[in-house]
Amino acid sequence: SSGINAEYGDLKMKQLILLLAALVACSLTYSDSWFPKTRYYFWTVSRDVQVVEGRTLIVNTINGRVKGPAIFARKGDTIAVKVTNKLPDAGLSIHWHGMEMRNYQLYDGPIGLVQCAIAPGESMTYKFKVQEEPGTYWYHTHNEMFPAGHDMVRGPIVVLEEDGPLYWQHMVDVYDYTHNNERVLFYQDFYPNWIAHDYLMGLGNLRPIGGFDAEKGIALTAPYSGGALNGGDEKGFMQFENGEYRFRLLNGGSITPMLWSIDGYRFKVVAADGSEVEPYEVDQIQIHLGERYDVLVNFNEAESKNVWMRGATTAVTNPAAVILTTLQIRPTKSDKFVEGPAKTTPNPDPVLMNCNYYGEQEKCVSVTALKTKASEFKGRPILKDIDIHTADFFFSLPPKYGYFFALDGKTYVQNALPHKPIAYPDFDNDKDMNAHTNVMNLELNKTVIIVLRSGAGIAHPLHLHGHKFEVLEEISRPKPNCFGKGLCDLADLDTGFSAPVSELAKRKTRGVLKDVIIVPAFGAAVVRFNTDNPGVWFAHCHFDEHVDSGQGFIMNEGNWKAKTIPSDFPSCDHTGRLQGLTSAQCNCDPEKLNPAWLCSKDYMCQHVNGGGGPGH
């Protein structure tokens, strides 16, 4: 009797909860005022051992999961995320990738620029207003203490229409990556080594080269060892009925670009890095680290069928590596799905979007073929006052592994960030600046051209914080088989492009809007934006290992300083691995590099420090 009463009581309670939920849902249907304008999230970052896509890994997680919570927000909403660091040995910060952070510069994330690290046991709250147009963005940790793919924490951000329908379901389940007929496809990759091993390998100068191909101009220092789609939650299968779907593709990886396709289907690219473009139909798309592309796919099967969706790495050391997902497609809900994995083959001779460098397949389309819709350029005029800058990068092969940037023809510098954030009001340039912080000073209210030129043998995905930029042109290396300093000349500003850069700068035809651009091996890219967002912004390669090895520089826009620092910002009293890497600084080893170049990694300063050699 008592058991029956208890079950009856539980049933009545469930019915009451359902009734209250229905009443709330009805209220939300008729009144936007019920829907909160500020979205609150509470994240705890900790370390765990988990099985991801069949691999047992030591991983850093948000609230115990590798799959990052999805943030769905309408334009005009405010995002508030309290981050608590429960890692045992490392500080962290969060960057909101693709968000221009206008008037919220201090919340951009990079340690040494706008904040100090959130140390173990500390918390801070990131709070900013969503000002971006509807599109696909993401977040990730942003400090050099996370060089391995499974050491980062990350997840998607989807910005919806300001006056669009409500999205209550995403407040209830932050791990729901679906929205109406849309699916977020968040890809990531893994290093073979855990952070501590990789860190020691770097300090000891023992990093082996992972792959080298002079003909194709490819060199890797870490082999691909696996990857995951949506944190491994899809378990290799996704189900669809016939119809049109929008896939929001993100490469949230650390070491390799990805070629994405669906066997037997073409698709239309409709957005790039959060900006809408005129539809462009292709068979395959390359998505490099940090990039996002939205595509439309129309499933139209006469009977139920399974096909492969492929996320293939381009890593030299494992060219067959691919994240395979079986798409189970049925004509209607009344039809049954086909059981088992797909058995399809890739499209023959595919047209590939976002490819423009020597050695790739013939049907290769540059990202500059995409046309950003005119509405996306609102508030982005071409100004009469134009400044042109160059940013040239080069790297040295292992064992003397490092990356260097030369800004506006000055010396090559292996970038290192200062301990105290540059944006802090009490930052003293004479006392606090790191001698190896590579800074490009930009005046406000100008149209700026940056010519990114590569002296490196692989394509690099370069990301600019604080701005979306137009890609005016990208060019491949001038000749095959040039690998190494002096073998491929940097593109000449007057003769190396379709027109002199001074003329490209004034071009009225708008380029595709991006926040990550692939600079081809020994090639170049010309980007354009306005200096209308004062701040201290990071520009860097999105290979984790490369930015950690010095491939970045600072855009000091308008010499901006914060007036005050929020009370919950982390302390800057921590040193070592809690805050950031501290290392020797010197002119580079004359036996390996130009001795006038500036090195910031201690293993490249052994001739100064009196070290014995690699590993000592």
N, C-alpha and C positions, 0 to 999 in steps of 0.2 A: 504494500500500500504506500509506504513512504517513498519507495523507488518510483512508483507511478506518479505521485505528487511532484517529486523532484523533476521528472521528465516533463510533466505538464507545465511546471514553473519555468523550466528552461525554454520550452516552446513558446510560452507567452512572452518571455523576455525577448526572444529572437523576433517574434512578430512585432513587438513594440519598437525594436531597433529598426526593422524594415519600414515600419510606418513612418517613423521620424525621418529616415533617410529619404523616403518618397516625398514627404512634405518639403524637406529642404530642396530636393531636386526640382519640385514644382516651383518653389519660390525662385530658384536660380533661373528657371526657364523664363520667367516673366520680369526679372529685375537684375540688371547688371550690377546694381549697387550692392547686391549680396556677395559679389565675387571680390576677393581681396586684391588690392593693387600691389601689395608687397608680398612677395613669395619668400617664405622663410625655410631654410634648410639647416640641418645640424649634422655635420660630418665629423666622424672620428677616423683618423688615418692610423692604421696599425699594421703589424706584420703577421703573416700566417704562412702555413704550408698547405697548399691546395693542389688539387689535380685540375689542370686546365687543358682541354682538348687532348686528354690522354697523357699529359706530361705532369709530373710532380715537381712543383716549383715553390721556392720561397718567394712570396709575393707581398707587396704592399697593397692594402685594401682600403676602401671607404665603407665604413659600417660593416666590415667583415666580408665584403664581396669584391671580387675583381671587376665585375661589371659595374661601371660607374652610374650613379643616379642620373637620370635624364632631367634636364631643366627645360620645360616648355613654358614660354612666357610670351605675352603679347607686347608689342611695341608700346612703350609708355609705362609698363610695369616696373617695379623696383625689385631687384634681387638682393636678398640678404642671406649670406652663407657663413655660419659659424664653423670654423675649422679648428679641431682639437688634434694636436699631434701626440700620438701614443707610440710613436716609433722609439726604439731603444737607443738609437745612436745617430740620428740625423735630423737636421732641421729641414723645413720645407716652406714652400709658398705655392700659390695657385695663380695661374695666368688664364685670362678669359680670351681665348684665341679668336681673333677676328673682330672683337669688340673694340671700337676706337676709344672708348673710355673718356669721352669729352667731359670735362669738369670733374672727372673721377680718376685723375691720373695716378693718385697714390695707391689705387687698388689694382693696378695693372699686373703686379706680381713679381717682376724680376728682383732678386736679392742683390743689393749693392746699388740699385738704381732708385727704387721707390720704397723699399722696406728692408728690414732685417729678417732673418729666418725665424719662423715659428719653431722654437726649440721644443724638444720632448717635454711634455707636461704643460705646454703653453697653448693658448687659444687666441684667435683673432677673428673678427667678423668682416668679411668683404661685403660692401653694400654699394650698389650703383644702379642707376636708372637705365633701362633698355632703350637705347636711342636708334638702334639699327633697324633697317628695313627687314621685312620678313625674309628668313633664310636659315641656312645651316651653319652653326658655329660649334665650338667645343671648348673644353677647359682641360688643363693638365698642370702637373707640378712644373715649377720653373726654377730649378737651381742645379748646379753641376754635380750634386750628390746622387743623382739618379741616372747613371749612364746606361742602364739596361732596361729593355722594354717592359719587363715585369716588375720593375722597381718604381715606375711611374704610377700615379693614379690619374684617371682621366675619364671623360664622359662627354656625351653630346649636349648641345644647347640648340633648341629650335625656337626661333622667333616667329610668332604668328601675327596675323593682321591686328592692328590696333583696335578696330571695331568688329573683329571677327567673332565667331561663336565661342562660347565658353569651353573650357577644357578641364572640367572637374576631375575627370578620371586620372589625369596626371598629377593631381594633388594627392590622390588616394594611393596610387601605385607609381613610384618614381622609377621603377624598372620596366615600365611599359614603354617600349620603343616604337609603338604603333600610334598613328593618328589618322582616323578615317581611312582613306586608301593609301596612306603614306607609311613607309617603313624606314626607320633609321638602320643603316648597315654600318656598324662601327668596327673597323678592322684594326688589329694591332699585331705586332710581331714580338719575338723573343730572342734575346741573346742566349748563347750557350752557357754563359758564366753568370753567377750571381754577383751582385754589386761589389762585395768585399774583394773577391778574386780579381775582378776587372780593375778595380781601383789599385790593387797592389801590382798588377801587371803593368799598369800605366806608370806608376812611380818607379818601378824597377826597370823601365825601358825594355820590357821583354815582349811587347805586343807583336805577335807574328802577323805577317800580311795574310789576309784571308783569301784573296784572289787577285790575279793580275792578268790583264789582256791588253797589250799595247795596241793591237790592231783596232779593237773596239774602244780603247781608252777607258778601261775600267779597272779600278783597284779597290779592294775592300780590306778592312782590318778586323772585321768580325763576321763570321759566317752566320747565315740565317739558320735558325734551329727550330722554327715553328711559329705558329700564329693562331689567332682566335678571331671569331666573329661574334660580336656582342657578348664578350666575356666568356664565350663557350656555351652560353645558354641555349642556343638554337639546336645543339646536339646533332648538327649535320643535316637538318631537315627544316623546310618552311613550306607552308601550305597556302594555296591561292585558288580562288575561282576565276573564271574568265573575266577580263575587264582591264582597265588602265590603272596602273599603280605608279606612284612617285617613290623612287628609292633615293634616300639621302645618304650618299656614299661619303665616308670619312676614312682617311688613312691616319689613324692615331698611333702609328708605329714609331720605331726608333731608328731603324737601320736600313730599310729598303723600300723603294717604290713598289707599286702594285699595278698589275694589268687586270682590269675587271671586265667580265663579259658573261653572257648567258647563252649557252649552246642553242643555236637555231633561231635566235632573236636579234634584231637590231633594236636600238633604243635612241631616244632623243635627249640630248643634253639641254637642260633648260635653266641651269643655274651654276655659277662658279664662285666658290668662296663666299656664298651668301648673297650674291647679286644675280638677279634674273637676266638671262640671255635669250636671244631669239633661238628657237629650237634648231638643233643641228643633229642630224641622224648619222650614227656610226655603228660599228660592230663591237668596238672595244675602246676602253679609255684607260690611260695611265693616270694614276692618282699617287702623287708623291707625298712625302711626309708633311703632314699639316694641311694638305689640300682637301677641299670638299667639292663634290659635284652632285647636283640633283639631276636625275634622269627619269624619263617617262618610259615605261614598258607596257605594251598592250598584249596581254595573254589572250589568245583566241584559238583554243584547241577544240576540235570536233569531238574528241573523246579524252578521257583522263590520260595523263602522260607525266612522266618524270624527266626533268632535264637538269644538267649540271649548271650551277652558278659558280664561276671561277674567280678567285682572288689570287692571282699568281704573282709571286715575287720575281724580280728580275736579278736576284743575287747570282753572281757568277759561280760561287762555290756550291750552289744547289739549284740549278736552273729549273728543275722539275718541281720545286717546292710550291705548293698551291694550297689555299684554303678552299676546299670543295664543299658545296652545300647542295643537297638535292632539293629542287623545287618541285613539289607535288602539285600539279595543276589539274583541276577538273572543270568541266564546262559550267555546272551549276551545283548548288548545295545538295541537290537530290542525287547527284552522281557520287560514286565512291572513289576514293583516292587509290592510286596504284601503290602497292607496298614495295619496299626495298629501295636501294639506291639507284640513281640514274645510270644509264649506259650510253649516253650521247657523246658526240665528239664536237670539238670547237668549230666555229665557223671558218671555212677555208678562206685564205687570203683576206683577212679582215682589214677594214679601214680603222686606223687607230687615232684617236683624239689625244692631244696634249703630248705630242712627240715631235721634236725638231732637232735631232742631233745625229751625227754621223754613225753609221753602223746599224741603224734600226731598219725595220721593214719598209718597203717602198711606199705603201699606202699610209703615209704618216702625215697627220694634220697638226699644224702648230696651234697652240691655244689662242694665238692672235686671230684665228679664223672666227672665233666666237664674237658675237656682237652684243654687248651689254645693252639692255633696254634703256631708252632715253630717260625714263622716269628715275633711274638709279643715279643720274648725274645732277639731280636737283641739289643746289648748294655746292656744286663742284665746278665752278667756271674756270676757264683758262685765263689767267691773269696776264697783263702786259709785262709785268716785271718778272723775268725768268732767270733763275740761276741754274748752272749746270755743274754737277759734281761727278767725280769718278770714284769707284770703290773696287779695287782690284784685289783678288785673293789668290793665294798660292799655298801649296803644302809640300812638306818633305816626307819622303817615304820612310816607313819603319826601317831600322829601329829608331831613328831620330824623327819621331812622328810628331807633327804639329801643323797648325794652320795659322796663316798670317793674312792680314788685310793692310793694304796701303790706300789711304784716303787722299784724293786730290794730288796724287803724284808724290806724296811724302814717303817716309820710310815704312817698310813692312813691320807690323806689330802683331805679336801673338797676344790677343786681347785678354785682359784680366780685369775684373771689376773691383772697385774699392770695398773696404770693409763697411764704412758708413755710407748710407744711401746718398747719392748725388742730389736728390730732390729735397733733402731735409733742409730746413731753414738755416741751421747752424753749420752746414757743410762748408768747409774752408778749402778752396781749390788748391792753395799752396800747401796746406798741412795734410788734408785728408785724401786728395786725389792719388790714385795709383798711377805710377809713371807709365804703366802699360795699359791703361784704359784708353782705347782708341776712340776719339771723339770727333764727330763732324758737326760743326756749329752751323745752324740754319737760322736765318732771319725770318721773322714772321711776315705773313701776308705776301708771299711770293709763290709763284709756280716753280716747283723744283724738279729738275731732271737729275736722276741718279743713273749713271751708266755702270752696270755691274759686269765686270770683266773677269773671266776665269783663267787662271794659269794652272788648273787642276784637271786631272784625268778622268773624272766622273762628273755626271750632272749633279748639281747641288740645288736643293729647294731652299731658297732664301725668303725669310719672313720678316716683314716690317711691322713693328708694333705701332699702335696709335693711328694707323692710316690704312685705307684702301687706296690702291694706286692703279693707274692705267698702265697696261703693258703696250708700249708703242711698237716695240720690235724685239725679237730674239733671233740670234744667229748662231749657227753651228760653228765648229772649229774650221779654220780655213783649209786644212789639208789632213789626210789620214796619216797615221803612223807618227804623229808628233806627240811625244810623251816626255815631259820634263822641261825644266827651265830653259828658255831660249829656243826651244824647238818649235813652239807655236807662239807667234807674236800676239800680243794683246790687240784687240780690234782698234783700229785708228778711228778717232772721232769724226774725221772728215771723209774718209774713204772706206771705212769698214762696214757701213750700213747702207741701206737703200738710198739714203740721203744724208748729208751732214747732220750731226746731232743737233746743231744749232737750228736747222730747219725742221727736223722732227719735233723739236720742242714746241714749235708754234703750230703744229698740225691741228687743224680743226676737227678732223675725223677722230672720234674718240676711240681709245683702245679698250680692250676688255678689262673690267675692274677685278682686281685680285688682291689678296694679302700675302700670298705665297707665289713665287715665280721660280720655275726651273731654269737655272742658268746652265746651258749645255756645256759639256766637257770642252774646255779651251774655247768656249763661245762667249756670248755676251747677251745682256738684256738691257733695254732702255725703259725705265719706268718714270711716271709723272704723277705728282700730287701737289696739293697746296699746303703751305705751312700755316694752317689755320687752327691748329690744335697744339698749343704750347705744352711742352712736357719734356721729360727725359725718356726717350724711346729706344728700345733695343732693336737692332737689326742683326740677324744671325742666320746661319744655316740650321735647318731643322733636324739634321742628323744629330742625335744626342751627343755622340762621341766627338763630333766635329766642333760643336759649340763649346764643349768641355775642353777641347784642345786649342781654343783660341779663335775660332772662325766667327767673329762678330765685331760689331762696332756700335757706338752710341750716337743717336741723333739728338743733339741738344737743341731743341726747338724753342727759340725765344728766350733762352737762358732762364727757364722756368724754375721757380722754387716754391715749395709748399709754404703757406703762411703758418699753419699749425699742423701737428701730428696727432691723429686720433689717440685717445687715451688707452685703447686696448691694443695698439700696435706692439709688436714684439720688441723686447729689449735688444740692444746692439752690444751687450756686454759679452756675448758668447764668442768663442773663437774656435778654430779648428773645424772639425767636421760638422759641428752643430751650426756653424754660420756659413762656411764656405772654405774652399781650398786655399791655404796659404803656401806660397812657394817662392823660390828664389827668382830673381829677375836679373837679366844680364844681356849683353850682346850675344848673338848666337855663336855656336861652335864654328870657328872658321874652317874646320875640316869638312863640315857638312853643309853649312849655309853661309850666306853672306854675313860677315862679322858685323856689319852695320845694322842688321836687323835686330829687333828687340824680342827676346825670348822671355816668357813668364813661367814656364814649367821647369822645375828644378833639374830634371833629368837632361835637359838641353843646355844646362849651365855647368857641366862637369869640368870643362876646361878652366872655368873660373873658380869653382868650388874645390878643385883638387880631387875630384872623385876618380876612382880607378877606371870605370868603364861601365857598360851596360850591366845593370843588376847590382851595382855596388853603390 
